[in-house]
Amino acid sequence: MPKLGLNWQRRQSKYPKKQIPTLSVKKMTEENKPTEEISFDYFEKIDLRVGKIIEASAVPESKKLLKIQVDFGSEKRQCIAGLLKFYKPEDLVGKKCVFLLNLQRRMIAGLESQAMILAAEDSAGIVSVLQPEKDIVEGSRIG
């Protein structure tokens, strides 16, 4: 039987010491356990921004990689991402997505990746890039 996490909350009443447990819907597994906590100062160092994808193409001789050109308003950057299995290049063009900009640049398949696109993956293997709910200016900072 799967182990369910308990979420203890303090009751807002005239009996403040009494706590009532509520069951969490998520199953407690290794993959969804919280990671190590970071300080707020550390979080402020993370540069997350909205970027508009202006070009996307498959990386030659790769079954997974996409080369994505992104406009951040004041600059353009290249991102190499393993999204080809989940997105056609033409489906990404024009989308505004969330990117991590201050990750150390690295070479992937001989191409420099200058940013990381953020995406979520569920237990069924469905992948979705993170997008702002409303139309927002390219380069807008998140945090």
ZIWOCOR-V231537 format. One line per field, one symbol per residue. burial: # if it has 9 or more other C-alpha atoms within 8 Angstrom, else .. A space follows every 10 residues. Layout:
# ZIWOCOR-V231537
burial->???
This chain:
# ZIWOCOR-V231537
burial->...##....# #....#..#. ...#..##.. .......... ......#### ########.. ...####### ###..##### #.##....#. .##..##### #......... .#######.. #.....#.## .#.....### ...
